[in-house]
Structures are given as structure tokens and as C-alpha cells.
Amino acid sequence: MRLLTADEFTATIGTPPTAADVEGPPPFDFWTYYDAIPHEHLAGHDFSREEVTNVWQMPDGIHQHVLIASGTPNVFMALVLNLRTASVLGHHLLDLNELYGLNQPPETPLDEQ
């Protein structure tokens, strides 16, 4: 199970990605890979619902990102699928809270200080 760095994950993102149907059949069974992800790669987040919330098709026609929600808002396990080889390239813990500063307490406006 290959844990992708942020740079490796970002390198598989094409512009613009296209949203794919999360209710549609997956291109291949990736759940065996998902089930084998080491616990320490989950960074303490609960992914037990195994809920796919977003699927993004990259314009290169090779990569697809499958986002599995955690119990923590805005935190996903992103599986990077290689559609050419019908294999999982790797996985990446996508924490949008950390990446974009979401769920941070609002800063006090300067005029209120």
C-alpha cells in the first residue's frame, strides 16, 4: 500500500478534473486495496463508513481520484486509480481543514482589537 506524498498526489491532478458519478459502478474493485491500508496511514481518523463522496476524473484519461469520507468533516482518504492498468497507484490523506485552514477560529477583525 503506497502512501503518496502531497507532491505525488498533486502530480496526478489535471486541470480541470471532471466530477464522475459516485453512484455508478467503479472502473474496478479498489476495496481490497482500501481494506489493506495500514491503520497508521489513517492518522486517527475514522473511515469505517466506507462512504465514497466524490469521484474525480482527470483530463489525462488515466487517473481517477476516489474520495472516501472520514468521520471528520473535510478529511478524506483519496485513492488514486490508474485506469490504464486497472490498479491503485496509491492513497493520500486529504485533509482540507489543514490544507485550506478550514474549521479554524475566525480572526478578530482589526477594528475590534
KAKAMO-V57588 format. One record per backbone hydrogen bond with DSSP energy under -1.0 kcal/mol. NH is the residue of the N-H (numbers start at 1). CO is the residue of the C=O. E is the energy in kcal/mol with one decimal. If there is no record, write none. Layout:
# KAKAMO-V57588
nh: [NH NH]
co: [CO CO]
e: [E E]
This chain:
# KAKAMO-V57588
nh: [4 9 10 11 12 13 18 20 34 35 36 37 41 42 45 50 53 54 56 57 58 61 64 65 66 67 68 69 70 71 75 76 77 78 79 80 81 82 83 87 89 90 91 92 94 96 99 100 112 113]
co: [91 5 6 7 9 10 57 55 30 31 33 34 38 39 42 47 67 67 65 18 63 58 81 56 79 54 77 51 75 46 72 94 68 92 66 90 64 87 62 82 80 80 2 78 76 74 95 96 109 110]
e: [-3.6 -2.6 -2.7 -2.0 -1.6 -1.8 -2.9 -3.1 -2.3 -3.0 -1.1 -1.7 -1.9 -1.8 -2.2 -1.7 -2.2 -1.2 -2.8 -3.4 -2.4 -2.0 -1.7 -2.8 -2.5 -3.1 -2.3 -2.6 -1.8 -1.8 -1.6 -2.6 -2.5 -3.0 -2.8 -2.8 -3.4 -3.4 -3.8 -1.7 -2.7 -1.1 -2.6 -2.1 -2.9 -2.5 -2.6 -2.4 -1.9 -1.4]
